[in-house]
Amino acid sequence: MEDPITRFYKCRKTCCEMLEDRGYVITPREKLENFATFKEQFEENEKLRSRMTIITSHKNDESNKIIVYFADETKKTGVKPLRELTEKMDEKSIQRAILVTQNTLTPFARDAIKEAAPRHIIENFLDTELLVNITKHELVPRHIPLTSDEKRNLLQRYKIKENKLPRIQDVDPVCRYFGLAKGQVVKIIRPSETAGRYVTYRLVV
């Protein structure tokens, strides 16, 4: 079994990759790709995960900011870290957050996330879901989220309504990785022995 620092290093590394894939700016300093550097900084922060928070902006819109907050709790996560997170969000004028926990949320915490929306949009991931970047798995086809303009052009090109598109659940692991919301469309590219590649589009529901 891996030691907690190695697990946290892998988890935070996937978070950085996830933010980049969503279009957010991640500096080399934030990435902390070198394990020795990461370990040194983590130990300087008294091994408190919450001090390894990531705050960044989208490359196309500086006002579109996101925070990744790593809860310190080792058991079930209650409302306390959520309160700390929303305070940080208000302080920095951030609407969207990713809360990474070592264990599941309590029912009170899950309700608090629902109640916080739409002022605070909070996604929750467990450490175990982030130890490996799911989009890099050889069996997972390439997923490309469409912009609203690309979605409109797609529907116009094929002269169809969005409810006629094949569907994908918003709880699908890849949808969660990209932070996709209901109503968005994702382009999926699969290898094909005959055509080279096979492209489909799915509506997030």
C-alpha positions as CSV (number, residue, x, y, z in Angstrom):
1,M,0.0,0.0,0.0
2,E,1.3,3.5,-0.9
3,D,2.2,6.0,1.8
4,P,-0.2,8.9,2.2
5,I,2.2,11.5,0.7
6,T,2.6,9.4,-2.5
7,R,-1.2,9.0,-2.8
8,F,-1.7,12.7,-2.3
9,Y,1.0,13.6,-4.9
10,K,-0.7,11.4,-7.5
11,C,-4.1,12.8,-6.6
12,R,-3.0,16.5,-6.9
13,K,-1.1,15.7,-10.1
14,T,-4.4,14.4,-11.7
15,C,-6.2,17.5,-10.4
16,C,-3.7,19.7,-12.3
17,E,-4.1,17.7,-15.5
18,M,-7.9,17.9,-15.0
19,L,-7.8,21.7,-14.7
20,E,-5.6,22.0,-17.8
21,D,-8.0,19.8,-19.7
22,R,-10.9,22.1,-18.7
23,G,-9.0,25.0,-20.1
24,Y,-7.6,26.5,-16.8
25,V,-4.1,27.9,-16.5
26,I,-1.7,25.7,-14.4
27,T,1.8,27.1,-13.9
28,P,4.9,24.9,-13.5
29,R,5.0,26.1,-9.8
30,E,1.4,24.8,-9.3
31,K,2.1,21.5,-10.9
32,L,4.9,20.5,-8.5
33,E,5.7,17.6,-10.9
34,N,8.9,16.6,-9.2
35,F,7.9,14.4,-6.2
36,A,10.9,15.5,-4.1
37,T,9.8,19.2,-4.5
38,F,6.2,18.3,-3.7
39,K,7.2,16.3,-0.6
40,E,9.3,19.2,0.6
41,Q,6.5,21.7,0.2
42,F,4.0,19.4,1.8
43,E,6.2,18.9,4.8
44,E,6.8,22.7,5.0
45,N,3.0,23.1,5.2
46,E,2.9,20.8,8.2
47,K,1.5,18.0,6.0
48,L,-1.8,19.8,5.9
49,R,-3.6,19.1,2.6
50,S,-5.7,22.2,2.9
51,R,-2.6,24.3,2.5
52,M,-1.9,22.8,-1.0
53,T,-5.0,24.5,-2.4
54,I,-5.0,25.4,-6.1
55,I,-6.6,28.6,-7.3
56,T,-6.5,29.5,-11.0
57,S,-8.4,31.2,-13.9
58,H,-9.6,30.0,-17.3
59,K,-7.2,30.8,-20.1
60,N,-10.1,32.4,-22.1
61,D,-11.7,34.4,-19.2
62,E,-9.7,35.6,-16.2
63,S,-12.9,36.2,-14.3
64,N,-13.8,32.5,-14.6
65,K,-11.9,31.2,-11.6
66,I,-11.8,27.8,-9.8
67,I,-10.5,26.5,-6.5
68,V,-9.4,23.0,-5.7
69,Y,-9.5,22.4,-2.0
70,F,-8.1,19.3,-0.4
71,A,-9.9,18.5,2.9
72,D,-7.7,17.4,5.8
73,E,-10.3,15.1,7.4
74,T,-9.4,11.4,7.2
75,K,-12.8,10.2,8.2
76,K,-16.2,11.1,6.7
77,T,-16.1,14.8,5.6
78,G,-18.8,17.0,7.3
79,V,-19.8,20.6,6.8
80,K,-16.7,22.2,8.5
81,P,-14.4,22.0,5.4
82,L,-17.3,23.1,3.2
83,R,-17.7,26.2,5.4
84,E,-14.0,26.9,5.1
85,L,-14.2,26.4,1.3
86,T,-17.2,28.7,0.7
87,E,-15.5,31.3,2.8
88,K,-12.4,31.1,0.6
89,M,-14.7,31.3,-2.5
90,D,-16.4,34.4,-1.3
91,E,-13.1,36.0,-0.3
92,K,-11.6,35.4,-3.8
93,S,-14.9,35.9,-5.8
94,I,-14.9,32.3,-7.0
95,Q,-18.1,30.5,-8.1
96,R,-16.8,27.0,-8.9
97,A,-14.8,24.6,-6.7
98,I,-13.6,21.1,-6.5
99,L,-13.5,19.5,-3.1
100,V,-11.2,16.6,-2.8
101,T,-11.8,14.3,0.2
102,Q,-10.1,11.2,1.6
103,N,-13.5,9.7,2.5
104,T,-17.1,10.1,1.6
105,L,-19.2,13.1,2.6
106,T,-21.8,13.0,5.4
107,P,-25.4,13.4,4.3
108,F,-25.4,16.9,5.9
109,A,-22.4,17.8,3.7
110,R,-24.0,16.5,0.6
111,D,-27.1,18.5,1.3
112,A,-25.0,21.6,2.0
113,I,-23.4,21.3,-1.5
114,K,-26.9,21.2,-3.1
115,E,-28.0,24.1,-1.0
116,A,-24.9,26.2,-1.9
117,A,-25.8,26.1,-5.7
118,P,-25.9,28.2,-7.8
119,R,-23.9,30.7,-5.8
120,H,-21.3,28.1,-5.1
121,I,-20.9,25.2,-7.5
122,I,-19.0,22.5,-5.7
123,E,-17.9,19.2,-7.2
124,N,-16.7,16.4,-4.9
125,F,-14.0,13.8,-5.8
126,L,-12.5,11.2,-3.6
127,D,-8.7,10.7,-3.5
128,T,-9.2,7.2,-4.9
129,E,-11.0,8.6,-8.0
130,L,-8.0,10.7,-8.8
131,L,-5.0,8.4,-8.3
132,V,-5.1,7.7,-12.0
133,N,-6.1,10.1,-14.8
134,I,-9.1,8.2,-16.3
135,T,-8.8,10.0,-19.7
136,K,-5.3,8.5,-20.2
137,H,-6.5,4.9,-19.9
138,E,-6.0,3.0,-23.2
139,L,-9.6,1.8,-23.2
140,V,-11.2,5.3,-22.7
141,P,-11.8,7.0,-26.1
142,R,-10.9,10.7,-26.5
143,H,-13.7,13.0,-25.2
144,I,-13.8,16.6,-26.4
145,P,-16.5,18.9,-24.8
146,L,-18.1,21.2,-27.3
147,T,-18.6,24.9,-26.8
148,S,-22.1,26.4,-27.0
149,D,-21.3,27.7,-30.5
150,E,-19.9,24.3,-31.6
151,K,-23.0,22.6,-30.2
152,R,-25.3,25.0,-32.1
153,N,-23.3,24.4,-35.4
154,L,-23.5,20.7,-34.9
155,L,-27.3,20.7,-34.5
156,Q,-27.7,23.0,-37.5
157,R,-25.4,20.9,-39.7
158,Y,-27.3,17.7,-39.0
159,K,-30.7,19.5,-38.7
160,I,-31.6,17.7,-35.5
161,K,-32.8,18.6,-32.1
162,E,-30.5,18.0,-29.1
163,N,-32.9,15.4,-27.6
164,K,-32.3,13.2,-30.6
165,L,-28.6,12.9,-29.8
166,P,-27.4,9.8,-28.0
167,R,-27.0,10.4,-24.3
168,I,-24.4,10.2,-21.6
169,Q,-25.0,10.6,-17.9
170,D,-23.5,13.6,-16.0
171,V,-22.3,11.1,-13.4
172,D,-20.2,9.3,-16.0
173,P,-16.5,9.4,-14.8
174,V,-15.3,11.2,-17.9
175,C,-18.2,13.8,-17.7
176,R,-17.2,14.4,-14.1
177,Y,-13.5,14.7,-15.0
178,F,-14.4,17.5,-17.5
179,G,-17.0,19.1,-15.2
180,L,-19.7,18.7,-17.8
181,A,-23.2,20.0,-17.0
182,K,-26.6,18.7,-18.3
183,G,-27.3,20.1,-21.8
184,Q,-23.7,20.1,-22.9
185,V,-22.5,18.0,-25.8
186,V,-19.3,15.9,-25.9
187,K,-17.5,14.6,-29.0
188,I,-16.2,11.1,-28.6
189,I,-13.5,9.8,-31.0
190,R,-12.9,6.0,-31.1
191,P,-10.4,4.2,-33.2
192,S,-11.9,2.2,-36.1
193,E,-10.2,-0.6,-38.0
194,T,-12.1,0.4,-41.3
195,A,-12.4,4.2,-41.1
196,G,-9.4,5.0,-39.0
197,R,-11.6,6.7,-36.4
198,Y,-15.2,6.8,-35.5
199,V,-16.8,10.0,-34.2
200,T,-20.0,10.2,-32.2
201,Y,-21.7,13.0,-30.2
202,R,-23.5,12.6,-26.9
203,L,-25.8,14.9,-25.0
204,V,-25.1,15.1,-21.2
205,V,-28.2,14.4,-19.2
